[in-house]
Amino acid sequence: MNWLVAPLLLTLLQTPAPQPQVFQYQFEEVKPSVHRWPGGDKSREVKAVQGDSAPSGDALRTGWWGRIVLGVPSRQARFEVLGSSEVKLAGGEPGVLLTVERGRIRCFFKALAGGQEERKIAVPGALLAVRGTSYEVVVDKAGRTTLTVFEGVVEVFAMGPHPSVPIPVKAGEVSTFSASEVAKAEPSRGQGYLNKAWSQGGRPDNLPAPGSRVPAVVGQGKPHPTGGPKK
């Protein structure tokens, strides 16, 4: 071996691999039936309590009526985890703040000063990267993800042995994909309604599901359950 190459190889071997960052998550709001697994260990399950905090590596499960709002102040991020969902705080990839195993999650990101820090969400088969935006992800039991973007742009990076070009999904668009299904951005019906509802302080659990029919004109108050006008 060349005597000039040997020291370089030794240095590379001794350089530790980059470790995922550790974030702190604040439990801003908690509805009943939300459980936390410290370190991801289901045998140590405890109830989540409003005002508590948890570190990266913990996992959360919400019951049918459960709901929890997570704040990550250091990354200007906020997540609403709705009922029947399961998430892990952070993930193995650098910059991942939340790993969604299943369920429905609303994500809000404010712009970071300098904009240099990566902020990602992991879903089955893909990473979602953002700058300053808000969007929703729904992961079904089969591991299929539906992404609906309210504001900004979300880039979908397919995970696998071969790198691929990220797919941008813009505000007003929706994309459905999985580990074996390529993401594709399409117009989202009712997006203007959803954006207006968010700006007026609408609750996530009062809004219609992605792709459902919504009224063309939005009045005051909550939407009718059938999507039609109130009687």
C-alpha positions as CSV (number, residue, x, y, z in Angstrom):
1,M,0.0,0.0,0.0
2,N,1.3,3.5,-0.8
3,W,2.7,5.1,2.4
4,L,0.9,8.3,1.6
5,V,-2.5,6.6,1.3
6,A,-2.3,4.6,4.6
7,P,-2.6,7.6,7.0
8,L,-5.6,8.9,5.1
9,L,-7.4,5.5,5.3
10,L,-6.6,5.3,9.0
11,T,-8.0,8.7,9.6
12,L,-11.2,7.8,7.7
13,L,-11.6,4.6,9.7
14,Q,-11.2,6.5,13.0
15,T,-13.7,9.2,12.1
16,P,-17.0,8.5,14.0
17,A,-20.2,8.3,11.9
18,P,-22.5,11.3,12.3
19,Q,-25.0,10.7,15.1
20,P,-28.7,11.8,14.9
21,Q,-29.4,14.9,16.8
22,V,-31.3,14.8,20.1
23,F,-34.3,17.0,20.3
24,Q,-36.7,17.9,23.1
25,Y,-40.5,17.6,22.5
26,Q,-42.9,19.7,24.5
27,F,-46.4,18.2,25.2
28,E,-48.4,21.4,24.5
29,E,-51.9,19.8,24.5
30,V,-53.0,16.3,25.4
31,K,-56.4,14.7,25.1
32,P,-57.2,11.4,26.9
33,S,-55.9,8.1,25.6
34,V,-52.3,9.2,24.6
35,H,-49.5,6.9,25.8
36,R,-45.7,7.3,25.6
37,W,-43.1,4.5,25.3
38,P,-39.8,5.8,26.8
39,G,-37.0,4.8,24.5
40,G,-39.5,3.1,22.3
41,D,-40.0,0.3,24.8
42,K,-43.7,-0.7,24.8
43,S,-43.2,-2.6,28.1
44,R,-42.6,0.8,29.9
45,E,-45.8,2.5,28.6
46,V,-46.9,5.6,30.6
47,K,-49.6,8.1,30.0
48,A,-48.7,11.3,28.3
49,V,-49.5,14.4,30.4
50,Q,-49.9,18.0,29.2
51,G,-46.9,20.1,30.2
52,D,-44.5,17.2,30.1
53,S,-41.6,16.8,27.7
54,A,-39.9,13.8,26.0
55,P,-36.5,13.3,24.2
56,S,-35.7,11.8,20.9
57,G,-36.2,8.1,20.8
58,D,-39.5,8.0,22.7
59,A,-42.6,6.8,20.9
60,L,-46.3,7.8,21.2
61,R,-49.6,6.1,20.5
62,T,-52.9,7.9,20.5
63,G,-56.2,6.1,21.1
64,W,-59.4,6.5,19.1
65,W,-60.2,9.8,20.7
66,G,-56.7,10.7,21.6
67,R,-54.8,13.8,20.4
68,I,-51.5,15.4,21.3
69,V,-49.7,18.6,20.1
70,L,-45.9,18.4,20.1
71,G,-43.7,21.4,20.0
72,V,-40.0,21.4,19.0
73,P,-38.9,25.0,19.8
74,S,-35.3,24.4,18.7
75,R,-36.5,23.7,15.1
76,Q,-39.6,25.9,15.0
77,A,-41.8,22.9,14.4
78,R,-45.2,21.8,15.7
79,F,-47.1,18.5,15.2
80,E,-50.7,17.5,15.9
81,V,-51.0,13.8,16.2
82,L,-54.6,12.8,15.9
83,G,-56.5,9.6,17.0
84,S,-55.3,6.1,16.2
85,S,-51.8,7.2,15.4
86,E,-48.3,5.9,16.2
87,V,-45.2,8.0,15.9
88,K,-41.6,7.9,17.0
89,L,-39.8,11.1,18.1
90,A,-37.0,11.7,15.7
91,G,-35.5,8.9,13.6
92,G,-32.2,7.3,12.4
93,E,-31.6,9.9,9.7
94,P,-30.0,13.3,10.5
95,G,-32.6,16.1,10.6
96,V,-35.6,13.7,11.1
97,L,-38.0,15.2,13.7
98,L,-40.8,12.6,13.5
99,T,-41.2,9.1,12.2
100,V,-44.8,8.3,11.3
101,E,-45.7,4.6,11.6
102,R,-49.4,5.0,11.0
103,G,-52.2,7.5,11.5
104,R,-52.9,11.2,10.8
105,I,-50.5,14.0,11.6
106,R,-50.6,17.7,10.9
107,C,-47.2,19.4,10.6
108,F,-46.3,23.1,10.9
109,F,-42.9,24.6,10.3
110,K,-41.9,28.2,10.6
111,A,-38.9,29.5,8.8
112,L,-35.6,29.1,10.6
113,A,-33.1,31.9,10.8
114,G,-30.5,31.2,8.2
115,G,-32.5,28.3,6.9
116,Q,-29.5,25.9,7.1
117,E,-30.9,23.2,9.4
118,E,-32.6,20.2,7.7
119,R,-36.1,19.4,9.0
120,K,-37.6,16.1,7.8
121,I,-40.4,13.7,8.5
122,A,-40.0,10.0,7.9
123,V,-42.9,8.0,6.5
124,P,-42.9,4.4,5.1
125,G,-40.5,4.4,2.1
126,A,-39.8,8.2,2.0
127,L,-38.5,11.3,3.7
128,L,-40.4,14.6,3.6
129,A,-38.2,17.7,3.6
130,V,-39.5,21.2,4.3
131,R,-38.4,24.8,4.7
132,G,-41.4,26.9,6.1
133,T,-44.7,25.2,5.5
134,S,-47.7,23.3,6.8
135,Y,-49.1,20.0,5.6
136,E,-50.8,16.8,6.6
137,V,-49.7,13.2,6.3
138,V,-52.0,10.1,6.6
139,V,-50.4,6.7,6.8
140,D,-52.8,3.8,6.5
141,K,-52.3,0.2,7.8
142,A,-50.7,-0.9,4.6
143,G,-48.0,1.8,4.8
144,R,-49.5,4.0,2.1
145,T,-49.0,7.7,2.6
146,T,-51.2,10.6,1.5
147,L,-49.6,14.0,1.7
148,T,-51.7,17.2,1.5
149,V,-49.8,20.5,1.4
150,F,-51.5,23.6,2.8
151,E,-48.7,26.1,2.5
152,G,-45.2,26.1,1.1
153,V,-43.5,23.1,-0.6
154,V,-42.7,19.6,0.6
155,E,-40.0,17.6,-1.2
156,V,-40.6,13.8,-1.2
157,F,-37.4,11.8,-1.2
158,A,-37.9,8.1,-2.0
159,M,-35.8,5.8,0.2
160,G,-34.1,2.9,-1.3
161,P,-30.8,1.5,-2.7
162,H,-30.8,4.0,-5.6
163,P,-31.1,7.8,-5.1
164,S,-33.9,9.5,-6.9
165,V,-34.9,13.0,-7.8
166,P,-37.1,14.6,-5.1
167,I,-40.7,15.2,-6.0
168,P,-41.9,18.7,-5.0
169,V,-45.5,18.9,-3.8
170,K,-46.8,22.4,-3.6
171,A,-49.6,24.2,-1.7
172,G,-52.9,23.1,-3.2
173,E,-51.5,19.7,-4.2
174,V,-51.8,16.1,-2.9
175,S,-49.6,13.0,-3.4
176,T,-50.2,9.4,-2.5
177,F,-47.2,7.0,-2.4
178,S,-45.6,4.0,-0.7
179,A,-42.4,2.1,-0.5
180,S,-43.3,0.6,-3.9
181,E,-45.3,3.4,-5.4
182,V,-43.7,6.6,-6.8
183,A,-44.9,9.9,-5.5
184,K,-46.8,12.2,-8.0
185,A,-48.2,15.6,-7.3
186,E,-51.8,16.2,-8.2
187,P,-54.3,19.1,-7.6
188,S,-56.1,18.8,-4.2
189,R,-59.9,19.5,-4.3
190,G,-61.1,21.8,-1.5
191,Q,-57.6,23.1,-0.7
192,G,-58.7,26.7,-0.6
193,Y,-61.4,25.7,1.9
194,L,-58.8,24.0,4.1
195,N,-56.4,26.9,4.0
196,K,-59.2,29.4,5.0
197,A,-60.3,27.1,7.8
198,W,-56.7,26.9,9.2
199,S,-56.3,30.7,9.0
200,Q,-59.6,31.1,11.0
201,G,-58.3,28.7,13.7
202,G,-60.2,25.6,12.5
203,R,-59.5,22.5,14.5
204,P,-57.8,19.6,12.6
205,D,-60.4,17.1,13.7
206,N,-63.2,19.3,12.4
207,L,-61.8,19.5,8.9
208,P,-62.8,17.0,6.1
209,A,-60.5,14.2,5.0
210,P,-58.2,14.8,2.0
211,G,-60.1,14.5,-1.3
212,S,-63.6,14.7,0.4
213,R,-66.2,17.1,-1.0
214,V,-66.3,20.5,0.6
215,P,-68.6,23.5,0.0
216,A,-67.6,26.0,-2.6
217,V,-68.3,29.0,-0.3
218,V,-67.3,29.0,3.3
219,G,-69.5,30.8,5.8
220,Q,-69.0,31.3,9.5
221,G,-69.0,28.3,11.9
222,K,-68.1,24.7,11.5
223,P,-68.7,22.9,8.2
224,H,-71.8,20.7,7.9
225,P,-70.9,17.0,8.5
226,T,-72.2,16.1,5.0
227,G,-70.3,19.0,3.3
228,G,-73.6,20.8,2.5
229,P,-75.1,24.0,4.0
230,K,-76.6,24.1,7.4
231,K,-80.4,24.0,7.6
